[in-house]
Amino acid sequence: MRVLVVEDEKKVASFIKRGLEEESFDVDVAHDGEEGLYMAESNPYDLILMDIMLPKMDGLTAIQELRKKDIGTPVLCLTAKDTVDDIVKGLDSGSDDYLTKPFAFAELLARVRTLVRRGQQDRGAEIRFADLRLDPVAHKVWRGNKEIDLTAKEYSLLEYFMRNPNQVLTRTQIAEHVWDYTFDSFTNIIDVYVNYLRKKVDKDYDKKLIHTVRGVGYVLKED
Ligand code: CA
């Protein structure tokens, strides 16, 4: 389980990091909102712990930015301010739960476990994009009513696209997520697989969903 802690108070951040690492979580720390947002966008975390009062960009704005980009990682807000207003604002902006500082580590751990579990259950839920439908439990894919037969790699590639729609995915990102490996000079294998996938997902349909972004990578989008 990978957790991102966005917290500018170094003592609090290292207290959380140490505690979670003892519970076998992998923990990264960011010390301001911009860094936190950047890390959350570029790594697949299972949970984000987000302080509200942060330098450069406040936590609520960072959460809004993430949600705008369709990144649905569960977020637990850490707030020193216990006014109802701030908490409501936090939940409106897309955070999943909050904890008021100061908190006991046991309380934090209980919330973390609940959110991680919930996030994993969500990952079992069907994913839809345009007329594509993917069942992550059965590993099945449909376009409209037609089931599409994919190999394991093609399936993983499509799942990665569908979990990150409307975002340009670089070949490096695709290699790291789908092959768990950095390919560097072998990135044409990705082009080959994207072409396999296109033949099955797009070829027989007027509306193409997988688009090439020249010199950068690929994007799953509707036009
Ligand atoms: Ca703070």
Residues whose N, C-alpha, C, O or C-beta is under 5 A from the ligand:
A	BS01	CA	D8 E9 D51 M53 L54
